Amino acid sequence: MRLFNLFKIATKAIILNKTRTLLTMLGIIIGVASVIAMLAIGEGSKESIRTTISAMGSNMITIRPGADDRGPARGSGGEVQTLTLKNFETIKEQATLLSYMTPVVNGSGQVINGSNNWPSTIYGVNPEYLNIKVVDLQSGSMFTDAEVQSASKVAVIGQTVVDNVFPDGQEPVGQMIRFNNIPFKVIGVLEEKGENTFGQDQDDVVIAPYTTVQKRILAIDYLNQIMASAISEDDAPEAVTQVTDILRTEHKLLDYEDDDFTVRSMEELISTFSSTSEMLTILLVAVASISLLIGGIGIMNIMYVSVKERTKEIGLRMAVGGKGSDILMQFLIEAILISITGGVLGVLLGLGATVFIEKFLNWPTSVALYSIVISFAVCAVTGIFFGWYPARKASALDPITALRYE
């Protein structure tokens, strides 16, 4: 028998048992759709994380007190105090791979304007903060170095703060607000950025000179962190090493002593979150792949039933000269056709599910071509693997016994 004739016979057998074939395909369809949807969610999450973190400043480097955020030197109340303004000045003088730098101190409190108040966070920084965070002003202006030196009570606020303490649409620039009863003059409003991937509202913020926040609100002489920007994204890893060496020298740490600070670049943060997302994706795909296994077992089961039902037909074909290899190929092609057809329907369902997830659930998704290719490859392997044994059994039937089968 020629391959084309075998293909026609297999196709006819599938068409004659449409309902049974469709039920057999369900495992494959659901498995493939699940794998594609899960991979799309995983890829979309990684891209969303990378985009969000890059929008915070792809060259940004953060320097925090404490080794891995658990430094040994802590002050009263457990506050880490291993970063000082002197450290900031030393890094600024010696680091050659940094373009912008700012000290950072922050605290929480109430923003008050007349009878309106809103809980927010105040960040004490210098004017280079906007360059590091890659954010512009919607209106007004940023405070100057002179205002930082004089600890002026001026502030730039985010859109969320504007919406809640100026609900009547009043122009905030030039108005007075209070933060924990300390008066500030609003001199600027940040452009709206919305929520990031982690659900944090980037517009719920008050920015003021770090000297003002240190002296008038927090009453501290140390820094909560230092933010900097590398000259370029490629220079960021070397800049991290450079800052680490400077701070180790500044803190008089011996070679065998651990850092009492943590220096991280955005690339490290992206890599960390991407790895976590990838692990979750692998777990989800592994769970979804169980459906493919169940689908394969379903194919094997149906092929066994088909062999039993068509034992006489097999005997007749072999009696008139059909070879065992022809019978094997006939049933194998049938199994592969069921698997591949289920794969095609599964891909279509998976793509539809991805569109639904993105449009109606607002989850970021990204369909990778390799997920479709892998799904088809798995379908073909599933058809061959689970279809071969029943097909082999059919080809090994004795023609005489098969013709006598009732």
Residue, then its C-alpha position, 0 to 999 in steps of 0.5 A: m500500500r502506498l502512503f497516500n492510500l494509508f493516509k486516506i484510510a486513516t482519515k476515513a476512519i477518523i471521520l467515521n468516528k467524529t464524536r469519539t475522535l473529538l473526545t479523544m482530542l480534548g486532552i491534547i487541545i486543553g493541554v496545548a492551549s494551557v501550555i501556550a497560555m501559561l508561557a504567554i503569561g510568563e513571557g508577558s510578565k517578564e517583559s512587563i517587569r523589565t519595562t517597568i524597572s527600566a522606566m524607573g531608570s535603566n542605569m539606576i544604582t541604589i546604595r542601601p545600608g546593611a548587608d542584603d538589607r540586614g546590616p549589623a549596624r543599627g541604631s535605635g528602633g532598628e534603623v540601619q545607619t551605615l550611610t552618611l552624607k560623608n559617604f555620599e560626598t566621597i562617592k561623588e568625588q571618586a566614582t568616575l562611572l556615575s553621571y548623577m547622584t542624590p542622597v535619599v531620606n524618606g518618611s511617611g505622614q499626612v499631607i494637609n491642605g485646609s480640610n483635605n488630607w492624604p497619607s503619603t510618603i515624603y522623599g528628601v533628595n537633591p535636584e539630580y533625582l529627576n534625572i536619575k528617575v527619568v521623570d519630568l515635571q508637569s508644571g512648575s519647577m524643581f528646587t535648586d541646590a541653593e534651596v537644598q543648602s538652605a533647607s528651604k521648605v519647598a516641595v514637588i508633589g505627584q498627581t495622586v497627592v494633587d487629586n486628594v488635597f486639591p480636589d476642587g481642581q485648584e492649581p497647586v503650584g504656589q499653594m501651601i501644604r503641610f506635611n506632619n504640620i511642617p509647612f511646604k510651598v508647592i513649587g512643582v507637580l510631577e508628570e503622571k506615571g501611574e502604578n508600576t508592575f508591583g502595584q505601587d502608585q508612583d504618583d503618591v509622593v512628595i519630594a523635598p530637599y533632603t536637608t529639609v526632610q532630615k532636619r525638620i521632619l525626621a530629625i536624623d543625620y544619616l541617609n536611608q539610601i543613595m541613588a545614582s545613575a551610571i554613565s551608560e547601561d553597559d557601565a552599570p556593573e563596573a560602576v557597582t564594583q567601583v562604588t562597592d570598593i569606595l564604600r569598603t575603604e570609606h567604612k574601613l572594612l577588612d578583606y574578610e569582613d562582609d559589606d555593611f551596605t548593599v549596592r544594586s543596579m537595575e539589571e540585577l533587579i530585572s534579573t532577580f524578578s525575571s528568574t522568579s517569574e521564569m520559575l513560576t512559568i515553568l511550574l505552571v507549564a509543568v502542571a499544564s503539561i499533565s493535560l498533554l500526558i492525559g491526552g496521550i493516554g486517551i489516544m492510546n486507549i482509543m487506538y486499542v479500542s479501534v484495533k479491537e473493533r477492526t480486528k476482522e478488517i485487519g485480518l482481511r487486509m492481511a489475508v489479501g496481501g497487506k503487510g504488517s508494516d502497512i497495518l502499523m503505518q495505518f494506525l500510526i498515521e491515525a494516531i498522529l492525525i488525531s494528535i496533530t489536529g488536536g494540536v492545531l485546535g489547541v493552538l487556536l484555543g490557546l491564542g484565543a485564551t491569551v487575547f481574553i486574558e490580556k483584554f478582560l483580565n488585564w494581565p500582560t501576555s506575550v505569545a512566543l513563536y517557540s511555544i507554538v513550535i514546541s506544542f506542535a512538536v510535543c503533539a507529534v511525539t505524543g501521537i507517535f509515542f502513544g499510537w505506536y504500541p496499539a499500531r504494533k499490536a495490530s500489525a502483529l495479529d495473525p490473519i487467521t485468528a483475526l478473520r475468526y474474531e467475533 
